Structure formats: structure tokens, C-alpha cells
Amino acid sequence: MTIPLTFNTADRCAPADFFDEKEERSIDMAFIDVKNKKGTADKKPPVGYDSWLDFWEKKKGKKATQCEVMSCKGSSDLGGHVIKAGEGSKEYILPVCSACNNKPEDEVFKAWDTDLVPVQ
């Protein structure tokens, strides 16, 4: 599901990271259904990364500050392995709290598509 959003940079509510001054743009942001991928606890991040959360932060170029599961207010405790619901087994990393990381693998939850970082 794609939710088109339009922000005007003159509006103080607009995310400043998305725009140049006084420029108006439409951006597509979408929530997607994801599920935890179980059996990944022993997986190590690629060389050069201290953890899966470090992997996500370096790939995204920003600090993870909160759990990225929709409607969760927890802190980003770790980089959780998730898959897109109904799209096979391709793994992604998503900053999650411990509680969300421990959801059953068949439980579907929502996250921003743009917050997913693919695991190579």
C-alpha cells in the first residue's frame, strides 16, 4: 500500500531532511507487512560492522533511535532480521525493540518500506 504524502517546506511540520528550502515535492512512502525471521540469532554481521544495528545505521547513514515497528514506542535495542510477508525469504534488517524482535514468526506487523536494509 502506498500512501502519497505532499509536504511544503514552508510548513514547519514538514520533515526538513526531504527538501531543499521552499521547494515542494511529493514523495511515496509505504507501510508494508513484515514478519520476524527466526533462526538468525547466531548470524554475524558482515566484516566491518559491530552488530546488525550498526550495519543498519551505517547503511542508512543515521542513528537508530526507536523501534521501527508501527505503533511501537520502544527503543531500538537491536537490528532484527525480518522478511516481507508473502514475498519469500529475502532478509532485511530493521531496528526493533526486544519485545518486537521476539514476536512469533507468523505474526505480521507493519513497518516503513524505506526503513528496511537488505542483508547481502
N, C-alpha and C positions, 0 to 999 in steps of 0.2 A: 504494500500500500504506500503510495507516495502522497505526501501532504505538501502542496506547494505553499511556500511562505514568501512574502514580499516584505522587505524592510526598507525603510527610508532612513538614511544615516542622520537626518536632522532629528529624528525621533530618538530620544535618549534611551529607549528600550531596545534599540537595535544592537545586536552583537557587533561591536566595533571590529573584531577580527575579520569579518567577512567583507568589509567595504573600504573603498577609498572615500575621502571626505566628500560629502554632498553628492554622492553617486547612489542611484537606486538600481537594485538588481533583484531578480527573482532567483531563488535557489531551491533545489529539490532536496528535501530531507525526508527520510523514510524510516519508520519503525519497522522492524522485522521480527519474526518469530525465531527464537533460538532455543537450544537445549544444551545442557551440560554434556560434555563428552567425558565419560567415565574411563578409568584405567589410565589416566595420564599423570598420576602423582609422581611416578618415577622418571618422567620425561625431563630432560635437561634442556635449557635454552641453548641456542647456538653460541659458539665461541664469541666472546666479546660482550656478553650480557650476563649480569649478575643473577637475574631472575626473569621469569616470564613477565612480571610487571615492568621491570627495567627494559625488556625487549619492547613492550608496548609503548612505553614513554619515549624511548629513543626513535622508534619508527614513526610515532605521531608528532614528535617534536614538542611535547608538552607533558606536564606533570599530571598524573592521575590523582584526583582529589576526592572522588566519591565513587561508590558502586554505580556502574553504568546500566544496571537493570532498571527498567522503567518502574517508577513508583517506589524504589528502594532509597532510603536515606542513609544507608550505611557507608562506611569508609571503604576506600579501595585497598583491601588487605593484600590482594594478590592478582596475578594475571591468570584468569580462568580460561580453560580450553572449552570452547563452545562450537557447535555446528549449527548451520541454518536449518531450521525444521523443514523436512521434506526435500532437502537438496543434497542428500548423500552424506559423505563423511569428511568433506574438506574442513579442516580445523582452523579456528580463528582464536585469537587472544582478546579477551575483554576484561577490563578492570572490574573486579567484583569483591564483595564482602565475603567473609567466611560462610555466612548463612546461605547466601545465594549460590556460592560455589558447591554447597552440599545439597542443593535441590536434587530430587531424583532425576535420573537421566531421561525419563519420559515426560517430565514436566516442562511445558513450553512457557517461555516468558518473552517479554519484548525488550528490545534494545535499539538504539540508533544504528542503522547500517554503517554509517560513517565511523562509528567507534570500533568496528571490528578490524583487526590486523591479521592477515593470513599468516599461517605458520608455513614456512617453506619446506 
